[in-house]
């Protein structure tokens, strides 16, 4: 059984929720790969493949994933801490939602 701090659990949970939606995934990647992002270089050079692997993984398989990562000299905790944060100043806003269509009486 893996042991993550609450902050790490939250980061993993929210990143996976965003990752599950293709439009949000694209926004995350654009943000993380933006030249202004302070973690961009380390993400591109080392962490992108393993972070994407963790975000694609089924949460039910996290213990197995952690075991596999440990065999590679990593751990789920280490990888989760390398998920780049989102900085609001240049994170593209979501397109505005369309107002609901209502039937006229």
DOKESE-295627 format. One record per residue: x, y, z of N, C-alpha, C, CB in turn; residue number from 1; residue in three letters. Coordinates in Angstrom, 1 decimal. Each point is the difference from the previous one (the first is absolute). Glycine has a CB too. Example, Ala and Ser with C-alpha at 12.3 -4.5 7.8 and 13.67 -1.06 7.14 Angstrom:
2
     nu     nv     nw    cau    cav    caw     cu     cv     cw    cbu    cbv    cbw num residuo
   13.2   -5.7    7.8   -0.9    1.2    0.0    0.9    1.2    0.0   -1.9   -1.2    1.2   1     ALA
    1.5    2.3   -1.9    0.9    1.1    0.0   -0.8    1.1    0.8    1.2   -0.6   -2.2   2     SER
//
This chain:
105
     nu     nv     nw    cau    cav    caw     cu     cv     cw    cbu    cbv    cbw num residuo
    0.8   -1.2    0.0   -0.8    1.2    0.0    0.9    1.2    0.0   -1.9   -1.2    1.2   1     UNK
    1.6    2.2   -2.1    0.8    1.1   -0.1   -0.3    1.1    1.1    0.2   -0.4   -2.5   2     UNK
    0.7    1.2    2.8   -0.2    1.0    1.0    0.3    1.4   -0.7    0.5   -1.6    1.9   3     UNK
   -1.5    2.4   -2.1    0.2    1.3   -0.6   -0.5    1.0    1.1   -0.2   -0.8   -2.4   4     UNK
    0.8    1.9    2.4   -0.5    1.1    0.9   -1.3    0.5   -0.6    2.4    0.7    0.7   5     UNK
   -3.2    0.0    0.1   -1.3    0.5   -0.5    0.2    0.9   -1.2   -0.9   -0.2    2.3   6     UNK
    1.9    1.1   -2.2    0.3    0.9   -1.1    0.3   -0.7   -1.3    0.8    1.7    1.7   7     UNK
    0.0   -2.8   -1.6    0.3   -0.8   -1.1   -1.2   -0.7   -0.6    2.3   -0.3    0.9   8     UNK
   -3.2   -0.3    0.0   -1.2   -0.6   -0.5   -0.9    1.0   -0.7    0.1   -1.6    2.0   9     UNK
   -0.2    2.8   -1.5   -0.8    1.1   -0.6    0.6    0.3   -1.4   -0.7    0.9    2.3  10     UNK
    2.0   -0.7   -2.4    0.6    0.4   -1.2   -0.2   -1.1   -1.1    1.7    1.3    1.2  11     UNK
   -1.6   -2.6   -0.8   -0.2   -1.1   -0.9   -1.5   -0.1   -0.4    1.9   -1.2    1.1  12     UNK
   -2.8    1.4   -0.2   -1.4   -0.1   -0.3   -0.4    1.1   -0.9   -0.4   -1.0    2.2  13     UNK
    0.7    2.2   -2.0   -0.4    1.1   -0.8    0.7   -0.1   -1.4   -0.4    1.4    2.0  14     UNK
    1.6   -1.7   -2.0    0.7   -0.2   -1.3   -0.6   -1.1   -0.9    2.1    0.8    1.1  15     UNK
   -2.5   -1.9   -0.5   -0.7   -1.0   -0.7   -1.3    0.4   -0.5    1.2   -1.7    1.4  16     UNK
   -1.9    2.5   -0.6   -1.4    0.5   -0.4    0.2    0.9   -1.3   -0.9   -0.1    2.4  17     UNK
    1.9    0.9   -2.4    0.2    0.9   -1.1    0.5   -0.9   -1.2    0.6    1.9    1.5  18     UNK
    0.3   -2.8   -1.2    0.5   -0.9   -1.1   -1.0   -0.8   -0.7    2.1   -0.1    1.3  19     UNK
   -3.2   -0.3   -0.6   -1.0   -0.8   -0.6   -0.8    0.7   -1.1   -0.1   -1.2    2.2  20     UNK
    0.1    2.5   -2.2   -0.8    0.8   -0.9    1.0    0.4   -1.1   -1.7    0.8    1.7  21     UNK
    1.5   -1.2   -3.0    1.0    0.4   -1.0    0.3    1.5   -0.1   -0.7   -2.0   -1.2  22     UNK
   -0.3    2.8    1.3    0.2    1.5   -0.2    0.8    0.5    1.2   -2.2    0.2   -1.2  23     UNK
    1.9   -0.7    2.4    0.7    0.5    1.2    1.4   -0.6    0.0   -2.1    0.1    1.3  24     UNK
    2.3   -1.3   -1.8    1.4   -0.5   -0.2    0.8    0.8   -0.9   -0.9   -2.3    0.4  25     UNK
    0.3    2.8   -1.5    0.7    0.8   -0.9    0.4    1.4    0.6   -1.3   -1.1   -1.9  26     UNK
    0.4    1.6    2.7    0.3    1.3    0.7    1.1   -0.2    1.0   -2.4    0.7   -0.3  27     UNK
    2.4   -1.8    1.0    1.1   -0.3    1.0    1.3   -0.1   -0.7   -1.6   -1.2    1.5  28     UNK
    1.7    0.4   -2.6    1.2   -0.1   -0.7    0.5    1.3   -0.6   -0.7   -2.4   -0.6  29     UNK
   -0.2    3.2    0.0    0.4    1.3   -0.5    0.6    0.8    1.1   -1.8   -0.1   -1.8  30     UNK
    1.2    0.1    3.0    0.4    0.8    1.1    1.4   -0.5    0.5   -2.4    0.4    0.7  31     UNK
    2.5   -1.7   -0.5    1.3   -0.6    0.5    1.1    0.2   -1.0   -1.3   -1.6    1.3  32     UNK
    1.0    1.7   -2.6    1.0    0.1   -1.0    0.3    1.5   -0.4   -0.6   -2.3   -0.9  33     UNK
   -0.1    3.2    1.5    0.1    1.4   -0.3    1.4    0.5    0.5   -2.5    0.3    0.2  34     UNK
    3.1    0.5   -1.0    1.4    0.5    0.3    0.0    0.7    1.4    0.5    0.2   -2.5  35     UNK
   -1.6    0.4    2.9   -0.1    0.7    1.2   -0.1   -0.9    1.3   -1.0    1.9   -1.3  36     UNK
    0.7   -3.1    1.1   -0.2   -0.9    1.1    1.4   -0.3    0.6   -2.1   -1.0   -1.0  37     UNK
    2.3    1.2    2.3    1.3   -0.2    0.6    0.4   -1.4    0.1   -0.4    2.0    1.3  38     UNK
   -0.5   -3.0   -1.4    0.4   -1.4    0.0    0.1   -0.7   -1.3   -1.1   -0.1    2.2  39     UNK
    0.9    0.9   -3.3   -0.1   -0.5   -1.3    1.2   -0.8   -0.4   -1.3    2.0   -0.6  40     UNK
    2.5   -1.5    0.8    1.2   -0.8   -0.4    0.2   -1.3    0.6    1.1    2.2   -0.4  41     UNK
   -1.3   -2.3    1.7    0.1   -1.3    0.7   -1.1   -0.9   -0.4    1.1    1.1    1.9  42     UNK
   -2.3   -0.6   -2.2   -1.1   -0.8   -0.4    0.3   -0.6   -1.4   -1.6    1.4    1.3  43     UNK
    2.1   -0.6   -2.2    0.3   -0.4   -1.4    1.2   -1.0    0.0   -0.9    2.1   -0.9  44     UNK
    1.9   -1.8    1.7    1.3   -0.7   -0.1   -0.1   -1.4    0.7    1.2    2.1   -0.1  45     UNK
   -2.1   -2.2    1.2    0.1   -1.2    0.8   -1.4   -0.6    0.3    2.1    0.9    0.9  46     UNK
   -3.1   -0.1   -0.6   -1.1   -0.5    0.7   -1.3   -0.2   -0.8    0.9    1.1    1.9  47     UNK
   -0.9   -0.5   -3.1   -1.3   -0.1   -0.8   -0.5   -1.4   -0.2    0.7    2.1   -1.1  48     UNK
    0.2   -3.0    0.6   -0.5   -1.4   -0.3   -0.6   -0.7    1.3    1.6   -0.1   -1.9  49     UNK
   -0.9    0.2    3.0   -0.4   -0.7    1.2   -1.2    0.7    0.6    2.4   -0.8    0.4  50     UNK
   -2.5    2.1   -0.4   -1.2    0.7    0.5   -1.2   -0.4   -0.8    1.5    2.0    0.8  51     UNK
   -1.4   -2.0   -2.1   -1.1   -0.4   -0.9   -0.4   -1.4    0.3    0.8    1.6   -1.8  52     UNK
    0.2   -2.5    2.0   -0.3   -1.4    0.4   -0.8   -0.1    1.2    2.1   -0.7   -1.1  53     UNK
   -1.8    1.5    2.1   -0.7   -0.1    1.3   -1.4    0.6   -0.1    2.2    0.2    1.2  54     UNK
   -2.3    0.9   -2.0   -1.3    0.6   -0.2   -1.0   -0.9   -0.8    1.1    2.3    0.2  55     UNK
   -0.5   -3.1   -1.1   -0.9   -0.9   -0.8   -0.4   -1.2    0.8    1.2    0.8   -2.0  56     UNK
   -0.4   -1.2    3.0   -0.2   -1.2    0.8   -1.4    0.0    0.7    2.5   -0.2    0.2  57     UNK
   -3.0   -1.0   -0.1   -1.2   -0.2    0.8    0.3    0.1    1.5   -1.0   -1.5   -1.8  58     UNK
    0.3    2.4    2.5    0.3    0.1    1.5   -0.1   -1.3    0.7   -0.9    2.3   -0.1  59     UNK
    0.2   -3.2   -0.3   -0.1   -1.3    0.7    1.3   -0.8   -0.1   -2.5   -0.1   -0.5  60     UNK
    3.3    0.5   -0.5    1.3   -0.7   -0.2    1.2    0.7    0.6   -1.0   -1.0   -2.1  61     UNK
    0.7    2.0    2.9    1.1    0.9    0.5    1.1   -0.8    0.8   -1.6    1.9    0.1  62     UNK
    1.2   -2.9    0.7    1.0   -0.8    0.7    0.9   -0.7   -0.9   -1.6   -0.3    1.9  63     UNK
    1.0   -0.3   -3.0    0.9   -0.7   -1.0    0.9    1.0   -0.7   -1.8   -1.8   -0.3  64     UNK
    1.2    3.0    0.0    0.8    1.0   -0.7    1.1    0.5    0.9   -2.1    0.7   -1.2  65     UNK
    1.9   -0.6    2.5    1.0    0.4    0.9    1.1   -1.1    0.0   -1.7    1.3    1.4  66     UNK
    1.3   -2.5   -1.4    1.0   -1.1    0.0    0.8    0.0   -1.2   -1.6   -1.4    1.3  67     UNK
    1.0    1.6   -2.5    0.7    0.1   -1.2    1.0    1.2    0.0   -1.9   -1.1   -1.2  68     UNK
    1.4    2.3    1.7    0.9    1.2    0.0    1.2   -0.2    0.9   -2.1    1.4   -0.4  69     UNK
    1.8   -2.1    1.5    1.1   -0.3    1.0    1.1   -0.9   -0.7   -1.6    0.2    2.0  70     UNK
    1.2   -1.1   -2.9    0.9   -0.8   -0.7    0.9    0.8   -1.0   -1.6   -1.9    0.2  71     UNK
    1.0    3.1   -0.5    0.8    0.9   -0.9    0.7    1.1    0.8   -1.7   -0.4   -1.8  72     UNK
    1.8    0.2    3.1    0.7    1.0    0.8   -0.9    1.3    0.3    2.1   -0.9   -1.0  73     UNK
   -3.4    0.8    0.8   -0.9    1.1    0.4   -1.0   -0.5    1.0    0.3    1.0   -2.3  74     UNK
   -1.3   -0.2    2.5   -1.2   -0.4    0.7   -1.2    0.8   -0.4    1.5   -0.7    2.0  75     UNK
   -2.6    0.3   -1.7   -1.2    0.8   -0.3    0.1    1.4    0.6   -1.4   -2.1   -0.2  76     UNK
    1.8    2.1    1.5    0.2    1.3    0.7    0.9    0.9   -0.8   -0.5   -1.1    2.2  77     UNK
    1.7    0.6   -2.6    0.9    0.9   -0.7   -0.6    0.5   -1.3    1.9   -1.4    1.0  78     UNK
   -2.5    0.6   -1.7   -0.6    0.4   -1.3   -1.1    1.0    0.2    0.6   -2.2   -1.0  79     UNK
   -1.5    2.0    2.0   -1.1    0.9    0.3    0.6    1.4    0.3   -1.5   -1.9    0.8  80     UNK
    2.5    1.9    0.0    0.6    1.3    0.3    0.7    0.7   -1.2    0.4   -0.9    2.3  81     UNK
   -0.3    0.2   -3.4    0.6    0.6   -1.2   -1.1    0.4   -1.0    2.0   -1.4    0.3  82     UNK
   -3.3    1.2    0.1   -1.1    0.6   -0.8    0.1    1.5    0.1   -1.5   -2.1    0.3  83     UNK
    1.7    2.8   -1.4    0.2    1.4    0.1   -1.3    0.7    0.5    1.6   -0.1   -1.9  84     UNK
   -1.4    1.1    2.8   -1.2    0.8    0.4   -0.5    0.8   -1.1    0.9    0.1    2.3  85     UNK
   -2.1    0.5   -2.0   -0.7    0.9   -1.0    0.1    1.4    0.6   -1.6   -1.8   -0.9  86     UNK
    2.1    2.7    0.1    0.1    1.4    0.4   -1.0    0.8   -0.7    2.4   -0.2    0.4  87     UNK
   -3.4    0.8    0.4   -1.1    0.6   -0.6    0.3    1.2   -0.9   -1.2   -0.7    2.0  88     UNK
    2.3    1.3   -1.8    0.3    1.2   -0.8    0.0   -0.2   -1.5    1.3    0.8    1.9  89     UNK
   -0.9   -2.0   -2.4    0.0   -0.2   -1.4   -0.6   -1.3   -0.4    2.0    1.3   -0.1  90     UNK
   -2.8   -1.9    1.0   -0.8   -1.2   -0.3   -1.2    0.4   -0.8    0.8   -1.2    2.0  91     UNK
   -0.9    0.7   -3.2   -1.1    0.4   -0.9   -1.4   -0.2    0.7    1.4   -0.5   -2.1  92     UNK
   -2.3    1.5    2.1   -1.3   -0.2    0.6   -0.8   -1.0   -0.9    0.1    2.3    1.0  93     UNK
   -1.1   -2.9   -0.3   -0.9   -0.8   -0.8   -0.9    0.8   -0.8    0.0   -1.7    1.8  94     UNK
   -0.4    1.2   -3.0   -0.9    0.8   -0.8   -1.3    0.1    0.8    1.0   -0.8   -2.2  95     UNK
   -1.7    1.9    2.0   -1.3    0.2    0.8   -1.0   -1.1   -0.4    0.5    2.5    0.1  96     UNK
   -1.2   -2.9    0.9   -1.1   -1.0   -0.2   -1.1    0.7   -0.8    0.6   -1.3    2.1  97     UNK
   -1.2    0.5   -3.0   -1.2    0.5   -0.7   -1.2    0.0    1.0    0.8   -0.8   -2.2  98     UNK
   -1.6    1.9    2.1   -1.2    0.0    0.9   -0.9   -1.2   -0.4    0.1    2.5    0.3  99     UNK
   -0.8   -3.1    0.6   -0.9   -1.1   -0.3   -1.1    0.5   -0.9    0.5   -1.1    2.1 100     UNK
   -0.9    0.2   -3.0   -1.1    0.3   -1.0   -1.3   -0.3    0.8    1.4   -0.5   -2.1 101     UNK
   -2.3    1.4    2.1   -1.3   -0.2    0.7   -1.1    0.1   -1.0    0.9    1.0    2.1 102     UNK
   -1.9   -1.8   -1.9   -1.1   -0.1   -0.9   -0.9    1.2    0.3    0.1   -2.5   -0.2 103     UNK
   -0.7    3.1   -0.8   -0.9    1.1    0.2   -1.4   -0.5    0.2    1.5    1.5   -1.5 104     UNK
   -2.2   -0.9    2.3   -1.4   -0.5    0.3   -1.0    0.3   -1.2    0.4    0.4    2.4 105     UNK
//
